[in-house]
Structure formats: C-alpha cells, structure tokens
Amino acid sequence: MQEPEGREIGRIYFPSSPGEFITAFAHFHRAEIARMAGWRDRIDRTTNWAITLVAAMLSVSLSTSNAHHSVLMFAMVLAFFLLMIESRRYRFFDVYRSRVRRLERNYYAKLFDPSVKAEEDWQSIMAADLVAPTFVMSMAEAVSRRLRRNYIWIFLILLGAWALKVTFPSFGGESPAALTFHDWIKNAGVGHVSGWVISAIIVVFYGWIVVAALRTYGRRGELAHGDAHV
C-alpha cells in the first residue's frame, strides 16, 4: 500500500509542496465561505420572520375596530426578541466573514498584485482565531447595526400604527381635533394600567431604539476595510 505524500506530524499529514498547500488553502477558504453564507441565510430568515410578523399584526389590528392597540405593543415585543436573535446570528456571521476577508486581503489580493502589503503576522492571527474563536464585535454593536439596516423601519411602522390606533380606537370617523390630550392618554391604557404608564413605556423603549441606532462604534478589524455597511 502506497504511503500518502506529505509531511507527517503524529498521525496527521501536512502539505509538503506548494501544490498541496494551495489545495488545502482553497478548501479551507471554500469552507469558510460556506459557513459565512449559512449564517447570512439565517440572518435573512430572521428578518423575513420579523416582516411577516409585522404584516400579520398590522392586518389584525387595523382591519377591524374591535382589535385593541395592545396587539401592536405585542408586535413590538416580538420584533425586539427577533432583533436580539438576529444580532446574535450576525455576530456568528461576522466571525466567518472576518476570516474570509483576512484570507482575501492577505493572500488572494497579494496573488493578483504582489505590491499589496499584507497584514503583519496574519497567519499567526488566523491560527490563534482557529484555536480559540472569539466574536469580532460586541452584542451592542451588532444590535446597533441591525437596527440601522432593517429594524428601525419595522419599529417606526409599528409606532405609527400604534399612534393611529390610539388616536382612532374605533375608526368611527372622528377628526383629530375632536380628541383631547386627555382622551388620547385614556385610549392608550391597557386594562388596569393607565395610559400614562403605557405612554412612558413606549417613549422609553423608542428612546432606547433611537440611541442604539444612532450610536456609532470605532471601525476596527474588518470594519476598517470597507465592509461596514454589510
């Protein structure tokens, strides 16, 4: 039986020629792209869930005068949980994107243009990341980025629908001038919870959304190389 070619370390065979190294390198690059694409698909799937949820809740709430505005508040809560799930998935996606981009910047870019300056010790950085994988971005940064890209519009649509439902609770054709501020606060109540409390919760929640969406983070690592808008 012919012994496999390559440099043996223990019972593991490592490439011993440039051709073998390129083959192993290409397979690794392809595998990382596949994992990155898999997490990208999961991110898109969560966004689709959120859009479908909002469309269903808007249909239930605005299609009949009997539907309470709390349906839209429940939709806000569900959209928030989907935002958290998507942000977590985005962090995993960013790990594999970071690896792929490092390979492309330091190997493939230099392959096409030898004058490209490679990152110092990029192979050691890649090896350390494979030994002990870590997230590239924090959860707060992931939430901020997903809010700016998609969820800020979802929450704004829900806020507009909630304000409309509170202003016209029965869709009886009242003009806005017919409702006083006291009536508006009264309509915002849910059960035994007063409209003041509900309104305060809405204001605080959307205040957090605005702050989280507008907050910027210093570009570092992958974010410093032109893909901060993905």
N, C-alpha and C positions, 0 to 999 in steps of 0.2 A: 504494500500500500504506500503510495507516494505521500511524503510529508508535506503539509501545506507550507507555502512560502511565507516569509515574513519573519520579523524579529520576535522571539518568544520571551515573554516575561511571565514566569509562573506557567500557567496553562493558557494564557491569553496571548494571541498573536497580534502584533502591531505592524503597521506598514513599514516595509524596509526599502521601498523605492518611491520615487516621485509619483509614478502611476498609481501605486496602491494608496498613497496618501490622498491624491486627488479624488480617487473613487470614494474613499471613506469620508472625505470632506464634503463631497457632493451629496452623499446620502444623508449626512448629518444636517446639512443646510436644507435639504428637501423635507426632512422630518420636522425640523423646527418651523418651517413654513406651514406644514400641515397642522401642527398644534396651534400655531397662531391663527390660522384660518378657522380652526374648530372653535376657538374661543370668540373669534369675531362673529361667527354664526350665532353663538349663544347670546352675544350682546344684542344683535339684531332681533333675535327671537324675543328677548325681554321687552324691547321697545315695541314690537308688534303687539305683545300682550297688553302693554300699557295703552296703546292707541285703541285697541279693540275694547278694553275695559271702559275707557272714557266715552267712546262712541255709544256703548250699551247703556251706561249710566245717564248720559245726556238724553238718550232716546226715552228712557223710563221716566226721567224727571220732567222733561219739557213737553212730552207728548200728552200729558194729562194734568188737569188741575188738581187732582187728588193726590198726586205724588208730593211728598214732603221734601223740603230742601236738604234735609239730613242725608238723603240719598247721595247728593253731590259731595257732602262732607265725608261720607264713607268712601266715595271715589277718590277723594284727596288722600285719605289714609292708605288706601290700596296702592295708589300711584307712588306714594312715598316709599312703601315697602318694596315695590318693583324698582324704584330708583336705587335703593340700598343693594338689592340683589344685582342689578346691572353694574353698579360701581364696583362691587366685589369681583364680578366677572371681568370687568375692564382691567383691574389690577393684574389678574392672571394673564389676560391677553397682552398686557404691556410687558410682562416678563419675557415672553417669547418674541415679541416684536423687538425688544431691546437686543436679544441675542442675534436675531436675523440682521438687524441693522448694523450691529457691530461686525458681523461677518462680511456684510456687503461693503461697509466703509473701508475696512482694513485689508480685505483680501481681494474681492472682486473689483473694487474700484482701482486698486493698485495693479490688478491684472490688465485692465484696459488702459490705464495711464500710470506708468511707473513713477512719474513725478509726484503722484499723490502721497502726502505724508501720512503714514499710518499712526494710529494711536499707540502711545508708548506702553509696552507690556500688555498689549491687548489679548495675547494668548493666555497669559497668566490670569488676567481678569476673567476671561471666559472659563478657564479651568476652575477658578475659585467659585464662580457662579454655578457651575455644574455640580461641584462638590457640596456646596451649601447654598441652594437657591434662595433668593430674597426678593421681596417686592421692590420695584423701582420707584413707585410713587405711593404716597400715603392714601388712606381711605378718604380723608378730607379733600385731597386734590382730585381724586377720582370722582367724588360726588360733584365737585365744582365743575369739572369738565363735562360730565354727562348732563348736568343741569343746563349749561350754556349751549350744548349741542342739540338737545331734544326736549328735556323735561320742563324747562322753563315755559315753553309754549303750551305744554299739556296743562301745567298748573294755572297758567293765565286763562286758558279757556274755561277751566273748572271754576275759577274765581269769577269770571264774567257771568257764567251760567248761574252760579250761586247768588250773586248780586241781583240778577234779573229775577230769579225765583223768589227772593226775599222781598223785592220791590213789588212784584206782581204775584202774590202767593196763589191766587185763584184764577189768574188770567181773565179777570172779569171786565177788562177794558178800562180800568182806572187810569187816569193820567198821572204822571209822576207828581204833579203839583198837588194832587188830592191826598197824597201820603205825607204825613209829617214825619220828622225825625223820630219822634216817639213811636209812631206806628211801625216805622222801619225796624227799630230796635225790638219792638214787641214781636214782629214777624220772624226775627232771627232766632228767637228762643226755641229750644228743643225740650219738650216735656217740662220737667220742673226746673230745668236750667234756663236762667234768664238770658235774654238776648244780649245783655252787656257782657256776660261771661263768654258766650259763643263768639261775639264780635271781637273780644280781646284775644281769644284763641286764634281766630283767623288772622288778625293783624300780626300777632307774634309769629305765627307759622310762616306767613308770607314775607315778613321782615327777615326771617332766617333765610328763606329762599333767595331773596334779593342779595343779601350779604354773601351767601355761599356762591351764588352765580357770578357776582362781580369780583370776588376775591381772586387775586392772581398770585401765582407762585413763581419763584425764580426758575428760569429754564435751566435744567441741568441734565447731564447724561443724554438720553435720546431726545429730550425736549429741546436741546440746544442745536439740533441738526435739521431743523426744517419740517418736522412732522408733528408739531404741537397742535395742529388743527384736525388730526385724525379723530 
